[in-house]
Amino acid sequence: MRIETSGHRIDVTTALRDYVNVKFERLARYSDGDLDIHVILSVDKLLHKAEAKIGAPGAALFAECEATTMYASIDLLSDKLDRLLDKHKGKQSRHRGDDAARSESFG
């Protein structure tokens, strides 16, 4: 799993980069290390925004969250990506299960 963190109108400190890495480590359970995650942190007046693009096998996923602090927006983004990857993994397993059931019934 590769996590790339960049900032738009904000300097990404090592503390923010480490926090993103720690929060996104749990997303590794959805793949065998072949996830590419690009995180963009930005500030617009009082809103702190975190968005991420994930390149997963068979899909390109995107999520964004806004909050009053950057750490809160990273937390929300991590939770949202967790749900998205869980949903994507469920779709893949259902699709594979359908192919196996078809081949057994005709075979």
N, C-alpha and C positions, 0 to 999 in steps of 0.2 A: 504494500500500500504506500503510495506516494502522496504527500500532502504539501501543496504549494500555497503559501500565504502571501498576499500582497495587499497594499493599502491604496485607497483613493481619497485624497485630501487628508491623509493621516499617515504618520510614521508608525510602522509596525515594529513595536519594541520586542525584545526577546521574551519578555513576560507574556505579551499577547500571543506570540508565536508558540511558546511552550504551552499556554493554556489551550490553544486550538489543537495542538498535537495530542494533549492529554484527553481532551473531550472527544476527539475523533478516533482514538484508539479502539473504542468499542465497536466501531463500524467494520473493523477488520474481520469480525466473525461472520460476515455475510459473503466473504469471498476468500480465495486462496492467495491473497496478496496482490491481486491484479486490479485494484481500484486506483484510479488517478483522481485526486480531489484538488480542485482549485478554489481557494477561499479568498474572497475579496471583502475587506473591511473598509467601511466608509463612514463619514460623519457629515450630516446635513443639518446645520443649525443645532437643535437640541436632540435630534434623533440619531442614534447609532445603528448602523445597518450592517448586517453580515449576510453574505450570499455565497453559495457554493454551487459548483458544477461538478458532477461526478461522471466519469467515464467508466462504466461498468460493462462487462461482457453482455452484449445484446441490448444495451440501453444507454441513453444519456439523460441523466436526471439533474434537475435544477431546483433550488429552494432558496428563499430569502426570508429574513426576519428583521424586525425593527424593535428597538427597546430604548429605554432612557440611558442605559449604560452599555458599554461594549461587551462586558462579560455576560450580561443578561441576554444580549442578542446572540452571542455565541452559544450559550446554553440552549436557547430556543431553537437555534439552527441545528444543533446536534440532535435534539429530540425529534425534530421534523425529518432530518435525514435518516434517522433510525427507523422511523415509520415508513418512509419512502422505500428504503432498501428492503425492509421486511415485506412490504407489499410486492415489490419487484421479485423477490425470491419466491414468494408464494405463487406468483403467476408462472414463473419458470417451472416450478415443481409440478403444478397442475398440468401445464402443457406437456411436460415429459411423461407424466403419468398417463395422459390420454394416448400418447403414442405407444406406450408399452401395452395398454389395454387393447388397442386396435390390433397390434401385431400378434397378441396371444389369441384373440378371437378368430383371426383369419388363418393362423398358422398351423 
